[in-house]
Amino acid sequence: ASNKTSLDFSAYILEALREKLESDGALEN
């Protein structure tokens, strides 16, 4: 596995979590 793949995976997870928090109303933006 390359570093780029690892970074892309982490970015995907963080983005998914951020969207979940927004949909749950945890963020007020």
A tleap script that builds the chain and sets N, CA, C and O, in Angstrom:
source leaprc.protein.ff14SB
mol = sequence {
  NALA SER ASN LYS THR SER LEU ASP PHE SER
  ALA TYR ILE LEU GLU ALA LEU ARG GLU LYS
  LEU GLU SER ASP GLY ALA LEU GLU CASN
}
set mol.1.N position { 0.846 -1.202 0.000 }
set mol.1.CA position { 0.000 0.000 0.000 }
set mol.1.C position { 0.874 1.241 0.000 }
set mol.1.O position { 1.861 1.314 0.732 }
set mol.2.N position { 0.515 2.204 -0.811 }
set mol.2.CA position { 1.293 3.438 -0.890 }
set mol.2.C position { 0.775 4.447 0.125 }
set mol.2.O position { -0.336 4.323 0.639 }
set mol.3.N position { 1.597 5.439 0.399 }
set mol.3.CA position { 1.164 6.491 1.320 }
set mol.3.C position { -0.045 7.237 0.764 }
set mol.3.O position { -0.939 7.634 1.512 }
set mol.4.N position { -0.066 7.423 -0.559 }
set mol.4.CA position { -1.196 8.137 -1.158 }
set mol.4.C position { -2.499 7.382 -0.906 }
set mol.4.O position { -3.520 7.989 -0.584 }
set mol.5.N position { -2.461 6.067 -1.051 }
set mol.5.CA position { -3.665 5.279 -0.809 }
set mol.5.C position { -4.111 5.438 0.635 }
set mol.5.O position { -5.298 5.608 0.912 }
set mol.6.N position { -3.160 5.383 1.547 }
set mol.6.CA position { -3.487 5.509 2.963 }
set mol.6.C position { -4.093 6.879 3.259 }
set mol.6.O position { -5.070 6.989 4.001 }
set mol.7.N position { -3.503 7.921 2.671 }
set mol.7.CA position { -4.021 9.268 2.890 }
set mol.7.C position { -5.415 9.418 2.284 }
set mol.7.O position { -6.296 10.017 2.902 }
set mol.8.N position { -5.619 8.886 1.094 }
set mol.8.CA position { -6.935 8.978 0.454 }
set mol.8.C position { -7.986 8.272 1.307 }
set mol.8.O position { -9.109 8.758 1.438 }
set mol.9.N position { -7.625 7.128 1.885 }
set mol.9.CA position { -8.569 6.386 2.715 }
set mol.9.C position { -8.915 7.191 3.958 }
set mol.9.O position { -10.082 7.280 4.338 }
set mol.10.N position { -7.900 7.782 4.596 }
set mol.10.CA position { -8.137 8.588 5.792 }
set mol.10.C position { -9.026 9.782 5.461 }
set mol.10.O position { -9.941 10.109 6.217 }
set mol.11.N position { -8.758 10.430 4.336 }
set mol.11.CA position { -9.552 11.587 3.935 }
set mol.11.C position { -11.001 11.169 3.690 }
set mol.11.O position { -11.925 11.906 4.034 }
set mol.12.N position { -11.202 10.000 3.102 }
set mol.12.CA position { -12.552 9.503 2.844 }
set mol.12.C position { -13.298 9.283 4.152 }
set mol.12.O position { -14.461 9.664 4.284 }
set mol.13.N position { -12.622 8.664 5.118 }
set mol.13.CA position { -13.246 8.399 6.415 }
set mol.13.C position { -13.590 9.707 7.124 }
set mol.13.O position { -14.691 9.859 7.653 }
set mol.14.N position { -12.646 10.653 7.135 }
set mol.14.CA position { -12.897 11.931 7.806 }
set mol.14.C position { -14.055 12.672 7.149 }
set mol.14.O position { -14.882 13.261 7.846 }
set mol.15.N position { -14.127 12.652 5.837 }
set mol.15.CA position { -15.215 13.322 5.128 }
set mol.15.C position { -16.554 12.661 5.452 }
set mol.15.O position { -17.554 13.348 5.663 }
set mol.16.N position { -16.571 11.336 5.490 }
set mol.16.CA position { -17.806 10.616 5.803 }
set mol.16.C position { -18.268 10.943 7.221 }
set mol.16.O position { -19.457 11.154 7.460 }
set mol.17.N position { -17.328 10.983 8.154 }
set mol.17.CA position { -17.685 11.309 9.538 }
set mol.17.C position { -18.213 12.740 9.633 }
set mol.17.O position { -19.187 13.000 10.339 }
set mol.18.N position { -17.566 13.668 8.918 }
set mol.18.CA position { -18.010 15.063 8.960 }
set mol.18.C position { -19.435 15.187 8.414 }
set mol.18.O position { -20.259 15.910 8.975 }
set mol.19.N position { -19.719 14.481 7.325 }
set mol.19.CA position { -21.057 14.541 6.747 }
set mol.19.C position { -22.082 13.936 7.698 }
set mol.19.O position { -23.204 14.432 7.798 }
set mol.20.N position { -21.700 12.857 8.402 }
set mol.20.CA position { -22.626 12.241 9.353 }
set mol.20.C position { -22.937 13.210 10.485 }
set mol.20.O position { -24.091 13.350 10.891 }
set mol.21.N position { -21.906 13.879 10.994 }
set mol.21.CA position { -22.127 14.839 12.076 }
set mol.21.C position { -23.044 15.964 11.622 }
set mol.21.O position { -23.921 16.395 12.370 }
set mol.22.N position { -22.845 16.436 10.406 }
set mol.22.CA position { -23.693 17.504 9.887 }
set mol.22.C position { -25.134 17.021 9.744 }
set mol.22.O position { -26.065 17.754 10.079 }
set mol.23.N position { -25.327 15.813 9.258 }
set mol.23.CA position { -26.680 15.290 9.074 }
set mol.23.C position { -27.344 15.040 10.421 }
set mol.23.O position { -28.567 15.110 10.536 }
set mol.24.N position { -26.534 14.749 11.448 }
set mol.24.CA position { -27.072 14.542 12.795 }
set mol.24.C position { -27.343 15.870 13.499 }
set mol.24.O position { -27.921 15.891 14.586 }
set mol.25.N position { -26.925 16.983 12.879 }
set mol.25.CA position { -27.161 18.296 13.466 }
set mol.25.C position { -26.142 18.665 14.523 }
set mol.25.O position { -26.376 19.583 15.310 }
set mol.26.N position { -25.005 17.964 14.558 }
set mol.26.CA position { -23.984 18.242 15.571 }
set mol.26.C position { -23.188 19.489 15.221 }
set mol.26.O position { -22.617 20.136 16.100 }
set mol.27.N position { -23.152 19.829 13.924 }
set mol.27.CA position { -22.412 21.015 13.497 }
set mol.27.C position { -23.389 22.081 13.022 }
set mol.27.O position { -24.383 21.784 12.359 }
set mol.28.N position { -23.091 23.316 13.371 }
set mol.28.CA position { -23.974 24.417 12.976 }
set mol.28.C position { -23.248 25.310 11.988 }
set mol.28.O position { -22.738 26.369 12.356 }
set mol.29.N position { -23.202 24.884 10.737 }
set mol.29.CA position { -22.522 25.680 9.704 }
set mol.29.C position { -23.499 26.037 8.590 }
set mol.29.O position { -23.120 26.704 7.627 }
savepdb mol mol.pdb
quit
